[in-house]
Every structure is written in C-alpha cells, then in structure tokens.
Amino acid sequence: MNEIADLTIPAPKRSALNIIARHLAIFLALISAWEISCRLEWLDPLFFPYPSSILEGFWRLYITQGNIWSHLGLTMFAVIVGFTAGSVLGVGLAICVGMSDRLRRYLKPYVIVLEATPRIAIGPVIIAAFGFGWTSKTAIVMLVCFFAPFVNTLNGMISVDRDKVEMFRSMGASRIQTFSKLLLPSALPEISAGLRLAMASALGGALVAEFIASNAGLGVLITQYTGTLNMASAFVCVLTLSALGYFIFRGMEAVDRFIIFWADRDRIEAVGRKRLAAWHSRLGDRP
Amino acid sequence: MMDRLSVHLQSLFKHLIVFACVIALWEGAAAVGLVDVILLPPPHAIAGSIWDLYVENRTIYRHFTITFYEAFAGFLIGGAFGLALAVGSSLNDSFRRYVSPYAIVLNVTPGLALTPIVIAWFGFGYSSKIALGAIVCFFPIFVNTLIALSRTDGDTLEMFQSMGASKGQVFWKLRVPAALPMIFAGFKIAITTALVGAVVAEFSQATAGIGVLMQRLSFALDMSGAIAALLSMSLLGLILFTIIEIIDDRVVFWRRGSRMEAVSRRRLARWKTSAGSSSGKPIGRK
C-alpha cells in the first residue's frame, strides 16, 4: 500500500530512505538465497561461488595478497592511453573530413564497411602485427575507440542546420568562425555521446586483447582464475570491472554536463550569468 | 529519368576510380617494399585468399553458418529477456525501481569480461557463445524498449483516455506502435553486439566458427587469410543487420510512404470485404 504513496508524493525524505531500505532488503534476500542454495548444494559451489567467499576474495586480492593492483594498473594504462589516442584521432580526422564536402563523399563507403566489422575482431590480426606486449593491447583499444567518435562527429557536423550555415555565410563568417561558433557547438552533444560509447567499449577492448594473448592485466587474471576454477576470485575481478565501469560512466556524465552546459537548465543559467558579468565588465562596469 | 541515372552512374564511376587508385597505391607500396608484406599483405594476396576460402577450399561456409547461428540465437535469447523485463518495468513502476539497479550494474560491467566465466559455466560448445551473445545484447534492447515505452505523447494519451480506452488498448494501440521504431533501433545495435560476443567467445575457446578460423590464420601469420576472414565477418555483420532492417521495414510500415500506401490499400480492401459480408455494417476495429 505504501507503493502508491511512494509514487504520488513527490519524494519526501522519509520515503527516499524507505526506498533505499527496501532495495537493501531485496539485495540481501537475493544474496542470502544464493548463499543458502550454494550451501544446500542446489547450485554447484565450484561454478557458482558463495557470496561470502567472493567477499573473502575481495579481502584477499586487495589486501592480503594485493596482487590485483599491478594487473589493474596495466589494464587501466592501456585503456587510458588507447582511449585518448583513439578518440583524439577519431574526432580530429572527422573534423578534417567534415570540413570538406568532397572528401566526405568519397570516404563514406569505407566508413560503412568499417562500421559493419566487429571492431574487436581485428584483435588477432593486430596481435600478430604488434606482438604480445602492451603495444598491441593499446592499439586494439585505440582502434575500438576510434570509430564511435569518428562517426558521431561526422554525423554531428553533417546534420547542422543548413539555414544557419547560410546565415553564417551571408554575414561573412570565415571558415574558422563557422567551425568554432556553429559546427563544433552543434556537434558537441553527438561527439560526447560518441566518446561515451568509446569509453564503454575501451574496457572491453583491453580485456579481449588480454584474453587473446597477453601476460599481465585483469583479463589475464580472470582467465587464470577461471582456468583453475577459482571462481570467487574471478568474480572479484569482474565486480572490480563493474565498479570501474560505473565510475567511468559517471565521470563521463559529469564532463558532459560541464561542457554541454546548454542542455541543462541550471547550468545554462549559471554560465549565462557569468558570461553576462564578463561582458559588462569589458564594456566598462555598467551593471 | 535518364539524367538521374547518368548522375548515379557518374558518381559510381568516380567512386570506382578512387577505389582503384587506393588499391593501386597499396599494391605499389607493397611491391616497392614500403609496407611489410607479411603484416599487411597486398590486395591481390587478399583477393587470392578470398578465392581460396570461398571457392577452392570452401572451408569458410561451415564456420560462417556456425557463427551466424550463435549470434542469432544469442540475439533472440538476450532480446527476449530484454523485452520482457522492459515491458514489465514500463507497466509497473515498483518492478522498474527494483530491476533497474541490476540492469545498470550489468550495463557498466563490460560484458566481454565475463567470457572465461561463461565458458566455465556453459562449456566449450555453442552454448557458451550463445550465452555470451545474449548477455552482451541484453542491455541495448532493454534500455531502448524501456525508454521508448515510457515516452508516450501526453496529448494522445489524454485523447485515448477521454475516449474510454482500456489499459490494454492504450498499451497495444498507443504505446507499442509509438515505441516500435526505437525498439528496432535497439535491435539493430544489439545484433552487432551479439555478433561481437559470439566472436570473442570463439577467440577464447572454441573448435569452430569464424573467430576460430581467423585466429588460426593470423597466428599462422597467414595475414591475407586473416583479413579475408575479417572481411567475411563484416559481411556476416551486414547480413544480420540487413535482416533486422528488413523486419523493421515490414513492421514499422508507416515510416516509408510507399510501404504505408501499400499496407493501407490492403487494409482498406480487407475492410471493404468484411463490411460487405456483414451486411454493410462497419466494424470499428482496423
């Protein structure tokens, strides 16, 4: 019966707490159901580890053994370097292509073919080319991170309002002005969506590279643990990846909100006020 | 008419010339020695491998169908789960509130990270590839369906309610048709991710499939063969995508003018015959 109240009353403090408590209760119930069914051997504990042993695994991997840190660092290094290189290359190339109508027309079919290819699938070819070390891992991440920003940036620049372009031209804006004041701002939401897609796939790309051939990294750790049927530790690694993914996701959202301030009402007001103040002070201190 | 055709032909011709130039450049660079022939084989070697794989050896067809089947089955299973949970969440708010945290956790986990665990659970055969494909393609379908179903035009909803539509009618006649385009957009994303899931699982552990074929070829440093397999993978992705697109075109018939006309003509004809048979009394539905 509380359900209906929850829905109609616009979130007083008590009901928010209430919701959290109920979420927790359901979560605990699920976990204990899992634990009990493992203890009663309805689920094979060899393949489905006890939640308690997963918790123990966290303690072991992070503190007593502490062996996860170096692998985590290596994977994150590949992800960050690859993501930066790939997305900068993707956005930059798309801007170059987007400025020229003719180049865009000739490149389009190739982009379509590349889009249809599952990018991670290029993994074995790249590993054969670059070897087993971190270069091939970074190269795969770079490749995975290249396409979404590239395609989205191109799309964003193509779908600019024609009338606005016309207006810019009729008022004698230079190419650079058209780009920085019109094309870039209107493409930014799509660009950041592309970057978010790239970030989401970057982690996957690094892991796949490690699954195929590598000697260190979280992917290797997961493969080793599952290979020795130490499932609890493998789960610890996967949950670590979930947490990482969550923070990356949230971080990208925050960056998004900062750059594309006009999509958010509060932010647009704040930025508008700041710009107004700056403008007034430049005109000579009139309020 | 002729004009448009000639313009089309002309642009096709230009594209072909550009393509030929690129190929010639590549071939020349390989011949001179600017490109390492082992790592990046010249185009004629790739063409030779394609001929080999498809016509002479004919090894690829078996791998091709296996991967196709794995990806499609994974898509169907993941899609069924995604659709069911999304419809449930859109109908019932408290269900949605309790499901969504788990869906988010599943989303932020790189699904491919589960590969070794899924293989340990489901074994080395097809089932692990299908399961990984299903896990990977669950979320795009879930989130697109949920957003599409909960984003209904308020005015239309009001009209439905003021005309006394039941809950089922609102769902089937308003929410579902309005949501279909976006649901299909989710399907299109999901089918390619399902293919990626299947291929990655094959990279890890498998005996047959296009991923295995490619891995074998590239580890034997037969790069032209590996690139031929990669191109076949693109072809597979295009085929899967096109299947969804054709279904999309049939189901969301109101998006394209010509399809819309054809369907409405057919419906009109059916309506006329049924109205004629039941003594001229018009029937409300359809």
Contacts between the chains, C-beta under 8 A, distances in Angstrom:
chain1	res1	chain2	res2	distance
A	3	B	93	7.9
A	3	B	94	5.3
A	6	B	94	7.6
A	7	B	93	5.8
A	19	B	97	7.0
A	22	B	98	8.0
A	23	B	97	7.9
A	23	B	98	7.0
A	23	B	101	6.7
A	26	B	98	5.9
A	47	B	120	6.3
A	47	B	121	5.7
A	105	B	11	7.9
A	106	B	14	7.7
A	106	B	15	6.9
A	106	B	18	5.2
A	109	B	15	6.6
A	113	B	234	5.9
A	116	B	192	7.6
A	116	B	234	4.7
A	116	B	235	8.0
A	116	B	237	4.3
A	116	B	238	4.7
A	116	B	241	6.7
A	117	B	230	6.6
A	117	B	231	7.9
A	117	B	233	6.2
A	117	B	234	4.1
A	117	B	237	6.4
A	118	B	192	6.7
A	118	B	195	5.5
A	118	B	196	4.4
A	118	B	199	5.7
A	118	B	233	6.0
A	118	B	237	6.0
A	119	B	196	7.9
A	120	B	112	7.4
A	120	B	196	5.7
A	120	B	199	7.4
A	120	B	200	6.1
A	121	B	196	7.2
A	121	B	199	5.2
A	121	B	211	6.9
A	121	B	214	7.0
A	121	B	230	6.2
A	121	B	233	5.3
A	122	B	230	6.5
A	123	B	203	6.7
A	124	B	203	7.0
A	124	B	214	5.8
A	124	B	215	4.7
A	124	B	218	4.0
A	124	B	219	6.8
A	124	B	226	6.5
A	125	B	214	7.7
A	125	B	218	5.1
A	125	B	223	6.7
A	125	B	226	5.1
A	125	B	227	6.8
A	125	B	230	6.6
A	127	B	218	7.5
A	128	B	39	7.5
A	128	B	218	4.5
A	128	B	219	6.6
A	128	B	221	6.2
A	128	B	223	6.7
A	128	B	226	7.2
A	129	B	39	4.7
A	129	B	40	7.9
A	129	B	223	7.9
A	200	B	110	7.7
A	203	B	110	4.5
A	203	B	113	7.6
A	204	B	110	4.1
A	204	B	111	7.3
A	204	B	112	4.4
A	204	B	113	7.2
A	207	B	110	6.0
A	207	B	112	5.7
A	207	B	113	5.1
A	207	B	115	7.9
A	208	B	112	5.5
A	208	B	115	7.8
A	208	B	200	5.4
A	208	B	203	7.0
A	211	B	112	8.0
A	211	B	115	6.0
A	211	B	116	7.2
A	211	B	200	7.3
A	211	B	203	6.6
A	211	B	204	5.3
A	212	B	203	5.4
A	212	B	204	7.9
A	212	B	215	7.4
A	218	B	113	7.7
A	219	B	113	7.4
A	222	B	113	6.6
A	222	B	116	5.2
A	222	B	117	7.4
A	223	B	116	4.9
A	223	B	204	7.8
A	225	B	116	7.9
A	226	B	116	3.9
A	226	B	117	5.6
A	226	B	119	7.3
A	226	B	120	4.8
A	227	B	116	7.3
A	229	B	120	7.0
A	231	B	117	7.0
A	231	B	120	7.0
A	234	B	116	6.7
A	234	B	117	5.7
A	235	B	117	7.5
A	237	B	113	7.6
A	238	B	109	6.4
A	238	B	113	5.4
A	238	B	114	6.3
A	238	B	117	6.8
A	241	B	109	5.9
A	241	B	110	5.9
A	241	B	113	4.9
A	242	B	105	5.7
A	242	B	108	5.6
A	242	B	109	4.1
A	245	B	107	7.9
A	245	B	108	3.5
A	245	B	109	5.9
A	245	B	110	6.2
A	246	B	104	7.8
A	246	B	105	7.7
A	246	B	108	4.3
A	248	B	108	7.9
A	249	B	108	5.4
